[in-house]
Amino acid sequence: MVNALCHGLLILSLLFFFCAAEIEFPHCNCDGEGFWSVDSIFRWQKAGDFLIAAAYFSIPLELLYFVTCANLFPFKWVLFQFGAFIVLCGLTHLLNVFTYEPHSFLLMLSLTISKFLTALVSFLTAITLLTLIPQLLRVKVRENLLRLKARELDREVGLMKRQEEARWHVRMLTQEIRRSLDRHTILYTTLVELSKTLDLQNCAVWMPNEERREMDLTHELVPRCSRGEYELSIPIDDPDVRDIRNTEGVRILLSESLLGSASRGEKDHSGPVAAIRMPMLRVSDFHGGTPQVIQTCYAILVLVLPRDDSRTWSPHELEIVEVVADQVAVALSHAAVLEESQLMRDKLVEQNRVLLQAKQNMMMANNVRNAFQRVMSHGMRRPIYSIQGILSMMQEECLTPEQKLIVNTMVRTGNVVSTLINDVMEISTVKREQFAVEMRPFRLQSLVREAAAVARCLCDFRGVDFRIEVKNKIPDRVIGDERWIFHVILHMVGNLLHGCDKGYITFQVSTDMEPEEWQGRRWIPWKKTFSSGFAHVRFEVEIKRPEHFDSISSVHLARRPNSEAFSMGLRFSMCKNLVQLMQGNIWAVPDSQGLPVSMTLVLQFQPQPPTAISNPGGSFEHQYVSSSLLKGLKVLLADDDEIISSVTQKLLEKLGCCVSTVSSGSQCLSSLDASVMHFELVILDLDTAKTNGFEVAMRIGMSRDGRWPLVIALTACAKEDMWEKCIQCGINGLIRKPVMLQAMKDELIRLLH
């Protein structure tokens, strides 16, 4: 623009010059008329010189104002030089105005000096421009660079603003998403907030089904009036679905995409469609803090823009979608963790409820068991103990052989009943299936006679005949556990009698059979190496039933699978364990219908010399060698059961003691403090419900004068630590119930010695 103006002025000057050359003006001092007269030209020159001078004088003022306001330190001297040049030019034109009139020499001198100075300054200014132009060009380059930097800075600032805006949108979306901890609420909130932020036409979430073969449309921004199979599910091997699952960022779908068409909603047309995957976390994938190696599960978020030719997905919007998808994945993971924890909490609550119910049931069962034990103790065990105590006194009387057999049979039967009651009450053994075998001398022939007598009574009660066969002489004095042997024999008889009211039972006893002969029998299922020097005795009980015996009534006796046990009062396996502890064996032989027809017991006994066992039916002097120690012994008996207390008192009086009875521990302590009689022995029943026998024993020990009175405890408890507790409480002796005459005598003599 400036170059074109300069060229125009130059051409105009040349034209004016040629025009002036063609017109022949008269020389100076020649008068003329008209517009081109000399006077007229002089007047125009004076006016032009005056205006030029005024313009020249105003330009330095403007440059001075510019220099004072602008920070142009390297170019200030150049501006001053231009100012001087312009002032001199203006001064020259101003002086030239006065030369058109008659003028003096001084004016001409001043004009000459002014022109000389103007020429000098003009020359210096021309030289200065040679060095100033490169600097001005460099300033122009810097200006362009600064302009470029400013543009880049503007772009960065705009990007930062967009990023800040995106962060703000993401922050708002995240706050809205995390307000709920429900998975469905999180997804619907995401769809709504994304639609508001990005102005979407529709937004949908696709999730894999249980078989992971199809992607189901589970959440959608715009609900549909009706859904078809085409809109509900898409094969998981669809190309777009596969590409999205394998891509981390946002993917723009094509217009013919099946996923995009299904996510468009009920509208036929839409704008560009974008999709991104969202990983789904399942807490059940973790066991013990270590994840299983499983295939990753992804959901797909699809976003549809409205139909607008100018609307496309911008990088800013895609960035928002990526960040929101990550936040939604995190929120869904948290929701899954909370759902799993809530499910586990519900399971724990249910388990706790079941445990509380089981605890209540256990407490109720325990109360019922305690009530049952109390009933058994008062209704059965105590009467049996009293009968056994009385029978023990009858054994010491002078009886006929038949009377002795009856009494001894009653004693053994009472022992069996007492043992069964203790087993039921879980007193005799702490752990079921565990029994203690007491190997001591006894009379085997007497045990066989008494067992046969009890078996005959049982058979007569059932209407079954009974026979006993002793093939050869069996040893009499042997070592073994007579209580359990008697128990097992009665168990064999009772087992064969179950469900049978006709026929007959044969009880066979034999000995002196060689072990090789036993092992060759076809009915022996178990072989054992017997020790030499022992007596081998076989007890066999066999039943003969009628030919037309009704087996339906005895079907409960059938043998259970993989077991030799039959339904009976005492389990067959328990009897077998007892027999094996005594170095023997027992087995049953069933018939074709599974009912037992015979049971065999094989035992080995160590014979004893005749002096090993005292004769219970001997002379009175032999039985009571140390009876002088017991005569006149002052005894205080504390028992709350009147019957047992009376029986125990009779036993003590039978031994020659002087007995005083009380019914409680407090009465016992009062009697010891207030009685004039000096008691030498106190017998405490530890099973009383009114007082604590151990506490009473400790109080007696604290008030004891020297070593008297001695304390003996009576108990039906069979716990192994019972004697240790008695020693800690100062009890000197212990007698286990049922209280028998011989056992009481032995314990009293032991203490007195």
Disulfide bonds with the S-S distance in Angstrom:
none
